[in-house]
Amino acid sequence: MSSTISVIIIDDQQEAIDDLLYLFDSNKLPVKVLATSTSGADGLAAILKHKPQLVFLDVVMPGMSGFEMLELLPAIEFQIIITTSIDKYAIQAIRASALDFLLKPVKASELRESIDRAIKKSTIPSRSQFHLLSDNLKERNKKLEKIGVPISDGVQLIDLSKILYFKSEGNYTTLYLNNDLSIVASKPIGKFEEMLEGSVFFRVHNSYLVNLNHVSKFIRSEGGHVVLYNGSTITVARSKKDALMEALSKI
């Protein structure tokens, strides 16, 4: 990382801010800290004044939340890395929105990787990504209905019900939809599997993650495969057969 990126940190916990500042300094990370804020209101003022390239944001704060702060901005013209405490549901919701995030306490190696991505990629998140995240965090008992899919020129929001299956293409994944369209995502299939844990999607093979609601039959013989309602046939790994049978019995 040779370039320097200008940042603002917004977190209601001063200790969390201090931890990031320490990691920036001790690891000689290429950041220029323009301001730090412990409230959404102060963070809003700092963003409007300093115009940072990157904001480290705790979205769950008392008073004005990170979401409410973002809504007050005329435009989001900076990258965002969400900082959050360990919460399995919150992590799943953040992954579904295709936003970058760091778990507290932040690890130096993960912080370096996030900053490196921000410098190389320069992707500005959309308001729709934050709306998706906000909705998912508010309705914790509701299953995910949409996910953000990183594509070549940004992020596309897709209804999970429309996805037939995911196919691994190395560090990329192709999503096959029920309208005969396909989308290439710049994310490996394992990340989608983590994002969709506990949902109707099942990893039937190293190369395939299938929406069980679209499976019409499971044929165990001849190596094992599933047939989807659209006629697609997908191989099932031998080691996945029993778990797939159990998963299908619960649909």
Backbone bond lengths (Angstrom), bond angles and torsions (degrees), N, CA, C in turn:
res aa  C-N    CA-C-N  psi(-1)  N-CA   C-N-CA  omega(-1)  CA-C   N-CA-C  phi
1 M - - - 1.465 - - 1.523 109.12 -
2 S 1.297 117.54 112.78 1.460 120.71 -177.68 1.517 111.89 -105.81
3 S 1.331 117.74 -29.41 1.456 120.96 -179.62 1.517 110.65 -77.68
4 T 1.328 115.07 162.52 1.466 121.23 176.00 1.526 107.93 -114.87
5 I 1.331 116.08 139.95 1.445 121.05 -179.25 1.525 109.21 -118.67
6 S 1.332 116.95 137.29 1.464 121.21 -178.16 1.528 109.62 -88.00
7 V 1.349 116.30 134.78 1.468 119.75 -173.10 1.531 112.21 -133.03
8 I 1.333 113.45 156.82 1.459 122.86 168.51 1.516 106.89 -128.10
9 I 1.326 117.00 140.43 1.468 121.92 177.91 1.518 108.25 -111.11
10 I 1.339 116.43 126.93 1.468 121.46 178.23 1.525 108.25 -124.71
11 D 1.321 115.98 113.43 1.465 120.93 -177.83 1.522 107.73 -158.58
12 D 1.336 116.84 133.43 1.462 118.89 -178.41 1.529 112.54 -72.14
13 Q 1.324 117.79 -10.50 1.462 121.58 178.00 1.533 109.49 -100.85
14 Q 1.315 116.59 112.15 1.457 120.53 -179.97 1.526 111.11 -61.19
15 E 1.329 116.07 -32.85 1.462 119.96 179.21 1.528 111.23 -61.52
16 A 1.336 116.35 -39.22 1.464 120.47 179.16 1.528 110.57 -66.79
17 I 1.335 116.86 -37.99 1.465 121.04 176.43 1.522 110.04 -63.64
18 D 1.328 115.66 -46.33 1.474 120.42 -179.46 1.520 111.38 -61.60
19 D 1.331 116.76 -37.36 1.469 120.00 178.71 1.520 111.18 -62.35
20 L 1.339 116.51 -43.21 1.463 119.49 178.80 1.536 111.29 -65.09
21 L 1.318 115.89 -43.53 1.469 119.76 179.22 1.526 111.07 -60.00
22 Y 1.316 115.83 -40.47 1.467 120.48 178.54 1.530 110.57 -64.02
23 L 1.335 116.28 -44.08 1.467 120.12 -179.54 1.518 111.36 -66.00
24 F 1.332 117.41 -38.83 1.470 120.49 176.00 1.523 110.30 -57.18
25 D 1.326 115.10 -48.52 1.466 121.35 -173.99 1.525 112.23 -72.73
26 S 1.323 116.41 -49.20 1.464 120.00 -174.73 1.525 112.91 -68.75
27 N 1.341 116.48 -25.49 1.464 119.61 179.47 1.525 112.73 -103.28
28 K 1.345 115.04 6.46 1.466 121.02 177.86 1.539 111.71 49.99
29 L 1.321 115.04 48.91 1.458 120.34 -179.36 1.533 110.31 -77.52
30 P 1.320 117.27 147.50 1.474 121.51 -174.14 1.529 113.05 -79.99
31 V 1.327 115.46 64.65 1.459 120.07 179.35 1.522 110.05 -125.42
32 K 1.322 114.67 149.79 1.456 121.64 172.66 1.521 106.64 -119.52
33 V 1.339 116.07 110.35 1.460 120.47 -177.08 1.522 109.16 -80.78
34 L 1.324 116.15 116.53 1.460 121.39 -178.74 1.524 112.04 -86.37
35 A 1.341 116.37 -33.64 1.469 120.42 -178.42 1.516 109.03 -170.07
36 T 1.343 115.58 160.66 1.458 122.28 171.12 1.524 107.45 -130.67
37 S 1.326 116.27 148.78 1.467 120.75 -178.18 1.520 109.79 -142.39
38 T 1.334 115.85 144.81 1.464 120.64 179.41 1.527 111.94 -107.35
39 S 1.323 117.27 13.54 1.471 120.06 176.80 1.520 109.41 -149.33
40 G 1.324 115.72 157.45 1.455 120.00 178.39 1.507 112.58 -63.06
41 A 1.336 116.64 -38.74 1.466 120.61 -178.70 1.525 111.20 -64.48
42 D 1.336 116.58 -46.42 1.463 119.85 178.63 1.530 110.95 -66.99
43 G 1.343 114.91 -35.33 1.459 119.04 178.57 1.512 111.30 -64.42
44 L 1.334 116.70 -40.81 1.459 121.71 177.65 1.522 110.51 -59.19
45 A 1.325 116.43 -47.22 1.465 120.84 -179.91 1.529 110.96 -62.65
46 A 1.336 116.44 -39.35 1.466 120.58 -179.30 1.525 111.20 -65.83
47 I 1.328 116.41 -40.44 1.470 120.39 179.38 1.522 110.68 -64.36
48 L 1.335 116.49 -45.39 1.468 120.31 -179.13 1.526 111.63 -64.92
49 K 1.307 116.33 -33.53 1.473 120.66 -178.72 1.524 112.28 -77.74
50 H 1.338 116.41 -47.13 1.465 120.20 -169.37 1.532 114.63 -96.72
51 K 1.328 117.68 -21.74 1.471 121.90 -179.76 1.541 111.69 52.02
52 P 1.326 117.06 67.83 1.473 120.80 -178.24 1.523 112.60 -73.94
53 Q 1.319 115.61 163.59 1.465 121.11 173.38 1.533 111.01 -87.34
54 L 1.337 116.12 -25.33 1.462 121.30 -175.17 1.516 109.85 -145.07
55 V 1.340 116.46 137.17 1.459 121.47 177.39 1.533 109.31 -123.44
56 F 1.323 115.68 127.78 1.459 121.60 170.04 1.523 105.94 -89.95
57 L 1.328 116.60 118.36 1.458 120.11 -169.14 1.521 112.81 -129.77
58 D 1.334 114.71 126.54 1.462 121.11 169.33 1.529 105.67 -90.27
59 V 1.332 117.55 111.81 1.465 119.15 -174.11 1.525 112.99 -77.02
60 V 1.349 117.15 -22.83 1.468 120.70 -179.64 1.526 108.69 -100.67
61 M 1.345 115.71 98.81 1.465 121.53 -179.66 1.525 109.12 -135.93
62 P 1.333 117.44 149.61 1.475 119.63 177.28 1.521 110.91 -68.51
63 G 1.319 116.57 156.99 1.465 119.90 -178.63 1.514 109.41 77.63
64 M 1.313 115.99 -108.57 1.467 121.47 177.08 1.516 109.35 -96.13
65 S 1.328 116.67 117.28 1.465 120.13 179.31 1.524 110.54 -74.90
66 G 1.313 115.95 167.78 1.457 119.88 176.69 1.510 112.25 -60.37
67 F 1.351 117.17 -36.19 1.464 121.01 177.75 1.532 111.11 -63.70
68 E 1.335 115.33 -45.81 1.474 119.81 -179.04 1.525 110.80 -64.47
69 M 1.324 116.59 -36.37 1.458 120.48 177.72 1.523 110.84 -63.19
70 L 1.333 116.35 -44.89 1.461 120.36 -179.26 1.523 111.99 -63.32
71 E 1.341 116.81 -34.57 1.464 120.81 179.96 1.524 111.58 -65.08
72 L 1.332 117.10 -26.51 1.463 121.05 -178.05 1.531 112.94 -82.41
73 L 1.321 116.24 -11.24 1.464 119.51 178.53 1.527 110.38 -78.17
74 P 1.320 118.09 137.73 1.469 119.97 177.58 1.523 111.81 -62.90
75 A 1.331 116.33 -29.32 1.466 121.37 177.85 1.522 108.44 -160.07
76 I 1.325 116.30 150.96 1.471 121.01 173.63 1.523 106.37 -96.98
77 E 1.314 115.26 109.21 1.462 120.94 -174.93 1.519 111.84 -119.73
78 F 1.314 116.21 28.90 1.458 121.94 -177.99 1.524 108.30 -146.50
79 Q 1.319 115.33 159.77 1.450 120.55 175.24 1.529 109.21 -80.18
80 I 1.328 115.78 158.26 1.459 120.20 -177.53 1.529 109.64 -134.51
81 I 1.317 115.61 134.56 1.458 122.23 169.99 1.520 106.83 -118.49
82 I 1.313 116.82 117.19 1.461 121.24 179.86 1.522 109.22 -79.24
83 T 1.314 116.29 135.05 1.461 120.99 173.73 1.525 107.91 -110.21
84 T 1.318 116.63 130.08 1.455 119.67 -174.41 1.520 111.07 -145.14
85 S 1.330 115.84 153.39 1.458 120.66 173.69 1.521 108.72 -77.61
86 I 1.322 116.34 163.39 1.462 120.74 -177.01 1.520 110.09 -66.56
87 D 1.315 115.78 117.40 1.458 123.49 179.39 1.527 104.83 -154.97
88 K 1.317 116.83 110.11 1.460 121.43 -172.97 1.522 112.24 -55.28
89 Y 1.329 116.35 -42.90 1.462 119.08 -177.66 1.529 110.32 -67.85
90 A 1.350 116.52 -43.47 1.467 119.76 -179.34 1.518 111.07 -61.85
91 I 1.324 116.84 -39.65 1.460 120.56 179.41 1.521 110.46 -63.66
92 Q 1.321 116.56 -43.19 1.466 120.48 178.73 1.526 110.48 -62.25
93 A 1.329 116.87 -40.86 1.461 121.27 179.75 1.527 111.04 -65.63
94 I 1.319 117.03 -40.22 1.470 120.44 179.07 1.525 109.99 -65.87
95 R 1.331 116.33 -43.93 1.468 119.51 178.43 1.528 110.84 -60.22
96 A 1.330 115.96 -39.55 1.465 119.95 -178.86 1.523 111.52 -64.72
97 S 1.331 117.29 -27.17 1.469 120.85 -179.85 1.530 112.30 -86.30
98 A 1.351 116.48 -3.92 1.470 122.41 179.25 1.522 112.54 62.40
99 L 1.334 116.09 31.36 1.468 120.75 176.41 1.527 109.59 -99.50
100 D 1.330 116.12 149.79 1.460 120.14 178.26 1.522 108.77 -78.49
101 F 1.335 116.83 145.27 1.462 119.36 -179.18 1.523 110.76 -151.38
102 L 1.333 114.25 161.49 1.460 122.40 175.79 1.524 108.77 -132.20
103 L 1.327 115.75 138.12 1.453 120.62 177.56 1.523 110.04 -86.97
104 K 1.331 115.30 138.75 1.462 120.05 173.65 1.531 108.96 -87.42
105 P 1.333 119.60 142.61 1.468 126.02 -7.48 1.524 111.17 -68.91
106 V 1.302 115.77 135.65 1.461 121.78 -174.36 1.526 110.85 -70.69
107 K 1.324 115.71 135.00 1.463 121.42 177.18 1.525 109.62 -91.81
108 A 1.321 115.94 141.50 1.462 121.09 -176.80 1.522 111.95 -58.28
109 S 1.341 117.22 -42.15 1.466 120.57 -177.54 1.529 111.16 -64.66
110 E 1.344 116.80 -40.64 1.460 120.33 -179.63 1.527 111.18 -71.32
111 L 1.327 115.77 -34.80 1.468 120.16 177.21 1.521 109.99 -64.42
112 R 1.320 116.46 -44.76 1.465 120.75 179.16 1.534 110.67 -60.14
113 E 1.334 116.60 -42.82 1.469 120.51 -179.99 1.528 111.37 -64.23
114 S 1.332 116.90 -40.07 1.463 120.44 179.71 1.522 111.64 -65.78
115 I 1.310 116.20 -42.17 1.467 120.07 178.46 1.521 110.50 -66.70
116 D 1.326 116.03 -39.38 1.465 120.50 178.02 1.523 110.01 -60.68
117 R 1.362 117.15 -43.72 1.464 120.70 178.39 1.526 110.91 -62.21
118 A 1.334 115.79 -41.78 1.462 120.32 -178.55 1.532 111.29 -63.32
119 I 1.328 116.39 -39.80 1.467 120.02 -179.52 1.526 110.91 -69.93
120 K 1.327 116.37 -40.33 1.472 120.20 -175.65 1.519 112.78 -78.04
121 K 1.344 116.14 -38.35 1.458 119.19 -169.44 1.530 113.93 -94.64
122 S 1.314 117.70 -39.52 1.465 122.68 179.61 1.534 112.61 53.03
123 T 1.331 117.05 46.47 1.457 121.72 -179.63 1.524 110.55 -93.44
124 I 1.323 116.66 120.30 1.454 121.61 178.37 1.533 108.75 -87.34
125 P 1.327 118.50 122.94 1.468 119.89 -179.38 1.524 111.55 -69.11
126 S 1.319 116.34 154.14 1.460 121.19 179.24 1.528 109.91 -94.44
127 R 1.314 115.91 158.55 1.467 120.39 176.72 1.532 110.63 -62.73
128 S 1.325 116.68 -32.21 1.464 119.52 -179.24 1.525 111.48 -63.59
129 Q 1.326 117.47 -30.72 1.463 120.04 176.44 1.519 110.94 -65.73
130 F 1.333 116.22 -41.04 1.466 119.98 179.27 1.519 111.57 -72.66
131 H 1.326 117.40 -34.11 1.458 119.66 175.59 1.523 109.97 -63.21
132 L 1.338 116.48 -41.56 1.461 120.98 177.94 1.521 110.63 -62.34
133 L 1.318 117.12 -46.04 1.460 120.80 179.06 1.518 111.56 -63.33
134 S 1.325 117.03 -45.88 1.469 120.83 180.00 1.522 111.02 -59.43
135 D 1.332 116.96 -44.88 1.467 120.96 179.72 1.517 111.08 -62.54
136 N 1.335 116.89 -42.19 1.463 120.35 -178.22 1.527 112.02 -68.15
137 L 1.336 116.72 -35.43 1.467 119.62 179.24 1.524 111.70 -72.63
138 K 1.329 116.61 -30.34 1.466 120.22 179.10 1.517 111.85 -72.85
139 E 1.330 116.44 -33.71 1.458 120.75 -174.90 1.525 109.61 -112.10
140 R 1.324 114.97 72.41 1.458 120.43 -174.05 1.525 113.99 -66.25
141 N 1.328 117.76 -24.55 1.460 120.11 -179.37 1.529 112.37 -89.33
142 K 1.316 115.48 -2.33 1.457 120.72 -178.42 1.529 109.30 -96.87
143 K 1.312 116.23 134.88 1.450 120.36 -179.96 1.528 110.51 -71.59
144 L 1.332 114.96 152.34 1.461 120.18 178.57 1.524 110.21 -58.10
145 E 1.322 116.55 136.21 1.458 121.41 177.75 1.525 111.77 -112.73
146 K 1.339 116.07 -25.96 1.459 121.07 179.69 1.517 109.78 -135.39
147 I 1.321 115.63 154.69 1.459 120.41 172.11 1.525 108.81 -133.56
148 G 1.321 115.08 154.01 1.455 121.02 173.65 1.518 108.62 -91.79
149 V 1.307 116.61 127.11 1.463 121.86 -177.25 1.529 109.32 -112.47
150 P 1.342 117.34 115.98 1.468 119.28 179.47 1.525 111.16 -70.58
151 I 1.329 115.95 122.58 1.460 121.73 179.21 1.532 108.17 -119.58
152 S 1.323 116.60 -176.65 1.470 120.54 -171.94 1.517 113.85 -60.11
153 D 1.338 117.31 -33.78 1.463 119.02 -175.64 1.529 113.46 -117.23
154 G 1.327 117.57 21.70 1.465 119.92 177.67 1.508 112.23 150.61
155 V 1.326 116.20 -139.55 1.460 122.31 -178.86 1.525 108.58 -132.57
156 Q 1.323 116.57 133.87 1.462 121.64 177.90 1.524 109.18 -113.21
157 L 1.338 116.81 131.15 1.458 121.42 177.42 1.523 109.10 -88.36
158 I 1.341 115.98 131.23 1.464 120.89 -175.17 1.522 109.93 -132.34
159 D 1.334 116.91 136.55 1.457 121.98 174.27 1.525 108.90 -68.63
160 L 1.339 116.48 129.22 1.464 120.10 -179.36 1.524 111.68 -61.79
161 S 1.327 117.20 -32.79 1.456 120.61 -177.83 1.525 112.15 -63.71
162 K 1.335 117.28 -20.93 1.465 121.10 -177.89 1.524 112.83 -88.87
163 I 1.335 116.69 -9.08 1.461 120.37 -177.97 1.531 109.73 -88.42
164 L 1.349 117.08 121.77 1.461 121.85 177.03 1.525 110.35 -79.69
165 Y 1.329 114.82 -50.60 1.464 118.73 179.32 1.528 110.73 -164.88
166 F 1.333 114.24 163.17 1.461 122.93 175.42 1.530 107.44 -108.76
167 K 1.314 117.29 139.13 1.460 121.46 176.03 1.520 109.99 -122.91
168 S 1.320 116.21 128.16 1.457 121.27 -178.65 1.519 111.30 -70.41
169 E 1.338 114.31 135.54 1.466 121.64 175.33 1.528 107.59 -131.42
170 G 1.324 116.80 54.54 1.462 121.30 -176.46 1.519 110.63 73.50
171 N 1.316 116.67 -120.61 1.470 120.86 177.96 1.525 112.19 -81.81
172 Y 1.322 116.61 -0.27 1.459 122.40 176.81 1.528 109.11 -116.25
173 T 1.325 115.78 164.88 1.456 121.43 178.05 1.522 108.54 -138.92
174 T 1.331 115.94 135.96 1.463 120.06 174.69 1.519 109.37 -99.80
175 L 1.341 115.94 128.97 1.463 122.02 176.51 1.522 108.18 -99.76
176 Y 1.318 115.86 126.76 1.454 121.00 177.65 1.525 108.16 -103.80
177 L 1.341 116.22 125.16 1.456 122.30 -173.85 1.528 111.17 -106.06
178 N 1.340 115.28 165.05 1.463 119.67 -175.27 1.523 114.20 -78.00
179 N 1.315 117.75 1.12 1.470 121.00 176.23 1.521 111.29 -107.25
180 D 1.354 115.46 24.03 1.475 122.89 178.82 1.521 113.19 66.46
181 L 1.318 116.70 17.53 1.459 121.05 174.66 1.524 109.50 -100.00
182 S 1.311 115.72 159.81 1.461 120.74 174.80 1.521 108.79 -138.65
183 I 1.326 115.53 152.04 1.456 121.72 -177.95 1.526 108.24 -132.69
184 V 1.319 116.66 132.59 1.463 120.61 176.58 1.522 108.66 -94.94
185 A 1.340 115.59 121.21 1.467 121.65 -178.24 1.520 110.40 -104.78
186 S 1.316 116.51 139.37 1.465 121.77 179.34 1.526 110.02 -86.26
187 K 1.335 114.95 59.18 1.462 121.80 -179.60 1.531 107.56 -155.52
188 P 1.344 119.07 136.59 1.472 120.43 179.71 1.522 111.56 -69.60
189 I 1.325 116.20 156.38 1.449 121.44 -174.58 1.528 112.81 -62.19
190 G 1.335 116.76 -29.94 1.461 120.29 179.32 1.519 112.81 -60.93
191 K 1.326 116.94 -32.98 1.463 121.20 178.60 1.528 110.61 -68.48
192 F 1.334 116.06 -37.08 1.466 119.05 176.80 1.533 110.21 -68.73
193 E 1.318 116.52 -37.01 1.467 120.00 177.74 1.528 110.54 -61.59
194 E 1.323 117.65 -43.97 1.466 121.65 177.38 1.522 110.58 -62.24
195 M 1.325 116.44 -44.11 1.453 122.51 -178.68 1.525 111.66 -60.56
196 L 1.337 116.33 -36.48 1.460 121.54 -172.33 1.528 113.21 -103.36
197 E 1.314 116.30 18.62 1.467 120.42 178.07 1.531 110.08 -57.23
198 G 1.343 116.24 133.25 1.454 120.35 179.11 1.517 114.07 84.53
199 S 1.338 116.70 3.49 1.466 120.77 -179.41 1.528 109.90 -99.80
200 V 1.326 116.74 -167.93 1.471 121.59 179.78 1.529 111.91 -83.00
201 F 1.330 118.14 4.54 1.453 120.81 178.58 1.521 110.37 -91.82
202 F 1.331 115.69 136.19 1.462 121.10 -175.39 1.527 109.16 -132.15
203 R 1.335 116.17 133.70 1.476 122.12 179.23 1.532 107.89 -81.71
204 V 1.323 116.84 95.16 1.465 121.04 -176.95 1.524 112.50 -81.17
205 H 1.330 115.71 -15.28 1.467 121.10 -174.19 1.521 106.40 -162.82
206 N 1.329 117.17 159.41 1.471 119.62 177.65 1.522 111.73 -54.77
207 S 1.326 116.37 -29.40 1.458 120.32 -175.15 1.525 114.33 -97.85
208 Y 1.344 117.82 -7.35 1.464 119.29 -172.54 1.533 113.48 -135.69
209 L 1.332 114.48 135.83 1.456 123.92 172.53 1.527 106.00 -123.28
210 V 1.344 116.62 116.19 1.466 121.21 -167.61 1.523 111.92 -112.53
211 N 1.343 116.28 141.31 1.452 122.87 172.84 1.533 107.62 -80.34
212 L 1.329 117.19 109.17 1.462 121.15 -174.85 1.523 113.03 -64.39
213 N 1.323 117.07 -20.90 1.464 119.90 177.51 1.530 111.83 -69.33
214 H 1.323 116.58 -15.45 1.460 120.58 179.40 1.528 112.77 -102.95
215 V 1.339 117.27 5.99 1.469 120.85 -179.86 1.526 109.69 -86.70
216 S 1.333 116.32 124.19 1.466 120.37 178.32 1.519 112.08 -92.86
217 K 1.341 116.99 -31.50 1.465 119.63 177.39 1.522 110.94 -157.91
218 F 1.331 115.00 155.42 1.457 122.70 176.41 1.513 107.06 -122.27
219 I 1.316 116.92 118.05 1.456 122.46 -179.27 1.520 108.63 -106.13
220 R 1.341 115.83 113.65 1.464 120.77 -174.43 1.523 112.61 -79.14
221 S 1.318 117.42 -26.54 1.464 120.37 -177.26 1.528 111.16 -77.03
222 E 1.327 114.90 172.43 1.471 121.84 177.71 1.526 112.18 54.21
223 G 1.286 115.64 44.03 1.463 120.61 176.93 1.506 113.76 89.67
224 G 1.323 117.85 -22.52 1.457 122.02 177.08 1.518 112.71 91.93
225 H 1.341 116.80 126.90 1.462 120.54 175.20 1.520 109.37 -159.44
226 V 1.330 114.95 159.99 1.459 121.00 174.62 1.520 108.48 -109.22
227 V 1.330 114.61 148.80 1.461 121.29 175.95 1.523 107.42 -115.39
228 L 1.313 116.70 127.70 1.457 121.49 179.89 1.530 109.55 -89.84
229 Y 1.327 115.09 163.60 1.462 119.93 -178.57 1.524 112.76 -61.48
230 N 1.331 117.55 -24.19 1.472 119.92 179.28 1.528 111.90 -86.11
231 G 1.348 116.60 1.26 1.463 120.75 178.83 1.507 115.01 97.85
232 S 1.328 118.62 -9.09 1.466 121.00 179.25 1.527 110.44 -64.36
233 T 1.329 116.19 140.72 1.464 122.21 177.69 1.521 108.65 -115.98
234 I 1.334 116.08 128.99 1.462 120.79 -175.01 1.526 109.79 -128.63
235 T 1.322 115.23 131.03 1.455 121.67 -178.35 1.526 111.41 -67.23
236 V 1.336 115.50 141.43 1.458 121.74 176.14 1.530 108.43 -112.82
237 A 1.316 117.24 127.30 1.457 121.29 178.32 1.528 110.42 -64.46
238 R 1.323 116.96 143.31 1.458 121.26 -178.96 1.532 111.59 -54.28
239 S 1.339 115.94 -40.07 1.467 120.28 -176.88 1.527 113.15 -71.10
240 K 1.343 117.03 -11.85 1.467 121.27 -176.39 1.526 113.16 -100.39
241 K 1.325 117.90 -6.49 1.468 120.93 -171.27 1.525 113.20 -59.87
242 D 1.327 117.26 -51.30 1.462 120.07 -176.55 1.521 111.44 -64.73
243 A 1.333 116.73 -43.46 1.467 120.19 179.87 1.522 110.82 -65.37
244 L 1.328 116.62 -35.08 1.474 120.03 177.88 1.527 110.62 -66.53
245 M 1.317 117.03 -43.06 1.468 120.21 177.68 1.523 110.91 -57.73
246 E 1.337 116.27 -42.98 1.456 121.00 179.24 1.531 110.93 -64.27
247 A 1.337 115.91 -43.43 1.465 120.60 -178.96 1.529 110.63 -64.31
248 L 1.325 117.09 -41.28 1.459 120.65 -179.67 1.524 111.57 -66.61
249 S 1.317 116.65 -30.78 1.472 120.13 -179.64 1.524 112.49 -68.79
250 K 1.348 116.20 -16.60 1.458 121.13 -177.80 1.520 112.65 -98.03
251 I 1.329 116.54 -4.67 1.475 120.10 -178.91 1.541 110.77 -76.87
